[in-house]
């Protein structure tokens, strides 16, 4: 028998969920009580740490811990798990390409077999440490170049989704809001949650500007809160070209490097007091379809 899942804020009435999701795609997430706020923690290695990670934890609902590929090591991961438990947050795995020197942001291309193995390795490492504290991973969030690939590369989205499904079909995959994420999750049989950033600039297609772009990041705290308010109230952002772009998202991403991060996150919670964690149940696909998706995901 499966262990009881670790669930926090945001559990919904099952009958309400069934009625609300009747006409939605199987990967769509519907929240009755609010939107998730996620952050990344444990993004250091050895003596190196990201300052301010702990200061914003009281204002988020879920924390994604780096699993040792783009950053993180066993000692840092264990400390991050303790913080996650202390604040009662939903636990996420922050996965990326094995690129400590480049913080997972450099362009890297692994074979499907290599990428699958790397994802399973990272999930296994965090799950093993989490088990000693008595709770489970609930969500998975890609990082850096892997995250950017999932904006438009369905093949990568399917490899990532299928590896996660192999590990645990209860997990929610967080990724860039858009059809690529939805299609990858649906084909692999896992739930997904589209993500929006409050401090990053989008282009007119709904894609984030790359980190190397001069206008990639919003640096003024008031402008960050203005974008957050627009996302929460209207489900949209103003693109770099000045157009309004709709985003289908279920979680907002914040991080310690945001300008005036603690104050911004505190204000964010006053704007959306009903923030809640992501929870879900898996859905099944028939064996023939699953075999087909497995072949497509891992074929070289």
N, C-alpha and C positions, 0 to 999 in steps of 0.2 A: 504494500500500500504506500502511496506517495505521501511524503511528509506535508504537513500543513504549510502553505505558502506564507511568507512574511508579508503582511499587507498593512498599510497605514492609511492615512487620510485619503478619502475619495472612493471608498467602496459604495456601490450604488445598488438600489433595489433591483433584483434580477428581472422582475416582471416589467419594470419601467425600462430597463435596458433592452429587453426583447422588443417592446413596442417602438422604442426610439430608433433602433437599428434595423428595423424590418426592411426598409427600402435603401439601405446603404451598402456599399461594397463590403465584402467580408473582412477586409483589413481595416476598415474605418474605425476610428476610436470616437466614442461619444461620452462626454462627461456631463453629469447632471449638476455637479457642485463647483466646477471651475476648471482652470487650466493648470497643468503642472509647471513648476519652475525647476529646471535642472541646472546643475553646475558640475564642473570637473574638479576632482581633488587628487592629491597624491602625485602630482606631476613634477616630481623631482627625481634625483638619482644620487645615491651616496650622500655626500655632504650638501648637495644642492637642493634648494627648496624654492617653491613659489610662495612669495610673501602674500599674506592676506587671505589665503584660502579659508581658514577657519572663521574669519570675521563675517563672512556672508552666509555661513551655514544656518544661522537661526532664521533666515529669511527665504530659504528654498524648501522644496518638498522632496527632492531626490538628488543623490550625489553619485556621480560616475567616477569610479576609481581606476586610474591608469594601471595597466596590467603588466608592465615591464617591457613592452615593445618600443613604443615611442618615448616612454618615460616610466618611472616607478621601479621599485625594487621590493623584495619581500618585507623589509623593515618598514618602509614608507607605506606599503599597502596595508600592513597590519595596523599601523597608527591611524590611517585613514578609515579603516573599518571601525575602529573604536569611536572615532568622531561621528561616523554615520549612525552608529548605534546610539550614541549619547543624545543626538538630536532627533532620533526617531524617524530618520529619513529612509525612503526607499533606496535600495542598493542597485547601482548600475555598474556595468563593466565598460571601461573606456578603452576600446581596442584601436590599434593602429598598425602601420607597417613597422617592421623591426628596424628602427632608424633613430637610435638614441642621439647620435651626433647632430642630426638634422631636425630633431623633435618631431619626426613623422610628417614633416611638411614638404620634404623633397619628393620629386617625382620618382616613383618606384613601381616596377612592374614584375609581379610574381606570377608564376604559373598558377592555374586554378588549384592544383594539388598543394602547392606551397602556401597559398593564401588560406585555403581551408585549414591546413594543419596549424598555421600560425594563429588563426582565430580560436580554434579548439584548445590550443596550448594556453592562450591567454585566459580564456574563460575558465579552464580547469584550474589555473593557478589561483585566480581570485575566489572561485567557488570553494577550493580546498581550505583557504584561510578563513573564509566567511563561515564555513561549517563549524569551525572551532568556537565561533561566537554564537552559533545557534540560529543563523538566518541565511536566506538564499538570495541569489541574484534575481532581480525582477526585470531589468532592462539592459540593453546594450546600445552603446553610442559609439560610432566610428569617429576617428580623429584625423585631422590634417588632410593629406592628399587622398587618403581612402574616403574621407567624408566628401571631398570635392568630386571624386569620381562618381559618387552615388547621386549626384545631381542629375546626371544625364546618361551614365553608362549602365544599361540594364544588365549586361553580362556580369559586371562587378556586383551590382545590387543583388543579383540572384545567387552568386557565389556566397556573399556575406549572409544573405537570408537563409540559404540552405544549410550553411555550417551552423548557424544559430539554431535552426530547427533540429538538426542532428543532436545538438547538445541538450536542448530543452525547448519544447514547443510552447511553453508557458511564457517565454521571454518576449518582451516588447522591443522591437527594433526602432530606435530613434534615429532620424536622419533628415536630410533636407526636405522640406515640404514640397511635394510634387508627385507627378505620375510615376516616375522611376521608382521611388521608394514604395509606392502602393503596389505596383506591378511585381516588384521583386518579392515583397512580403506575401502577396496573394499566391504567387506560383509556388513559394516554399511552404505555405501553410502556417505562417506566423502573423501575429498582429503587428502593426506598425503605428508610430506616432510621428506626424510631421512636426518639424521644429522651426521656430523663427528666432532670429537674433535681434536683440534690442540695440546693440551697439555696432552692427555691421551694415554696410551699404549694399543694397541690391540693385541689379540692373533691370532693364525693362522686361526681361524674360522671367524674372523671379529668381535668378541665380545670384549668389553672393559674388561681389567683386573679389578677385584673388588677393591674398595677403600682401603681395608685392605692389598692388595698385596704390597710388598716392592717396586715394580717397576711400580706401577699403574700410577704415574704422572711423566711427563717430567718437570724437574726443571730448566734446562738451557735455557735461552731465545733464544739462537741461534739454539738449537735443536728444540725448539718449532716452530720457523720460518722455519726451514728446513722441518719439517713435514707438516706445512701449505703449503709450496711451492709444495711439492710432491702431496698433495691432490688437489691443484688447477690446477697444470699442467698435472698430470697423473691420478687423481682420485684414488689414492692408498696410503697405508701406509706400512711401514716396521714393521712387527709384532715382538713380544717379542722373537720369535724363529728365526728371521732373514729372514722370507719369505715375499714376496710382496703380499699384500691383496688388492683387488679391493673393493671399497665402492661406492654404488650408492646413492649419497647424493645431496641435493639441498640447504642445509644450513650448515654453520660452527658455532660451539659454542665456545664462549669466555666468560671469567668471571673475576671478579676483583681479584681473588686469584692467577691468573697466575703470574709467576715470571716476574717482570718488566712489569706489565700488560699494562700500558699506552703506553710505548715505543713499546711493541710487537704489540699492536692493531694499532698503528700509522703506523708501518712498514707493517702490514698486508694490510692496505688500499692502500699502494703504490704498493703492489703486485697485488691486485685486485681492481682497481679504479672503476670498473663497478658493484660493489656490489649492489643488489637490494632487495626490500622487497618481501615477498611471497604474491601473490594474486591468487585468483581462483574463479571459479563458481561451484556451487554444481552440482552433477549429480544424476539422479533418478534411483531407482530400482523398479521393479513392486511390487504391494501390497502383493502378495503371498510370494515372496522372502523376503520382508521386515518383514512380520509376522514371517517367519521361523527364521530369524536372531535375531529378538527380543526375541523369545523363547529360542534360544540357548545361547544368551548373558546373560539372567537373570535367567535361570533355576538353581536351587541350586545344 
